[in-house]
Amino acid sequence: MSRIAFTNVRLVDPASGRDEKGELLVVKGEIADLGPKLFDRIPDDAFVIDGKGAVLGPALVDMRVQQIGRAHV
C-alpha cells in the first residue's frame, strides 16, 4: 500500500491558518498533496479512508516518553 487517500476530512494547520474541508494524499509515507476537492478521481491503487468529518492536523509525538509510577487515565 504505497498510496493512502483521506477523504471527507477537515484539514487544520494553525501555523498556516488552514482550516477547510478537503482531502489528503499520502504516497510512500509522506504527504504528497492536500486541499479541497483534491480528487476528481481517486487513484485506483490508493487505500481510501473516509474521515467522515474527522480533523487532520500536524502533530508532535515524543516516542521517548517514559512514565515512572502509576499511569493516570
C-alpha positions as CSV (number, residue, x, y, z in Angstrom):
1,M,0.0,0.0,0.0
2,S,2.0,3.0,-1.2
3,R,-0.9,5.4,-1.5
4,I,-3.4,6.4,1.1
5,A,-6.2,8.8,0.3
6,F,-8.0,10.5,3.2
7,T,-11.4,11.9,2.0
8,N,-14.1,13.9,3.8
9,V,-11.8,15.4,6.4
10,R,-11.2,18.8,8.0
11,L,-7.7,20.0,7.3
12,V,-6.3,22.2,10.1
13,D,-2.9,23.8,10.3
14,P,-2.6,26.6,12.9
15,A,0.8,27.7,11.5
16,S,-0.5,28.4,8.0
17,G,-4.1,29.4,9.1
18,R,-5.6,26.5,7.1
19,D,-9.0,25.3,8.3
20,E,-11.0,23.8,5.5
21,K,-12.8,20.7,4.4
22,G,-10.7,18.7,2.0
23,E,-8.7,15.6,1.1
24,L,-5.1,14.4,1.6
25,L,-2.9,12.0,-0.3
26,V,0.0,10.1,1.3
27,V,2.5,8.5,-1.0
28,K,5.2,6.2,0.5
29,G,4.6,7.6,4.0
30,E,4.8,11.3,3.0
31,I,2.1,13.9,2.3
32,A,2.0,14.3,-1.5
33,D,-0.9,16.7,-1.8
34,L,-3.8,18.2,0.1
35,G,-6.6,20.6,-0.4
36,P,-10.3,21.0,-1.1
37,K,-11.7,18.8,-3.9
38,L,-8.3,17.2,-4.4
39,F,-9.6,14.1,-6.1
40,D,-11.5,14.3,-9.3
41,R,-10.9,10.6,-9.3
42,I,-9.2,8.7,-6.5
43,P,-6.2,6.7,-7.8
44,D,-7.1,3.1,-8.4
45,D,-4.2,1.8,-6.3
46,A,-5.0,4.0,-3.3
47,F,-6.2,2.7,0.0
48,V,-9.2,5.0,0.8
49,I,-10.0,6.2,4.3
50,D,-13.3,8.1,4.7
51,G,-12.6,10.5,7.5
52,K,-16.4,11.2,8.0
53,G,-15.6,14.8,9.0
54,A,-12.7,14.0,11.3
55,V,-9.9,16.5,11.8
56,L,-6.4,16.0,10.3
57,G,-3.7,18.3,11.5
58,P,0.0,18.4,12.3
59,A,1.2,16.7,15.5
60,L,4.3,16.2,17.5
61,V,4.8,12.7,19.0
62,D,7.5,12.1,21.6
63,M,8.2,8.3,21.3
64,R,10.8,8.6,24.1
65,V,8.4,9.4,26.9
66,Q,8.8,7.2,29.9
67,Q,6.4,7.0,32.9
68,I,7.5,6.0,36.3
69,G,4.9,5.1,38.8
70,R,1.2,5.0,38.3
71,A,-0.3,5.9,35.0
72,H,-3.1,8.4,35.1
73,V,-6.1,7.9,32.9
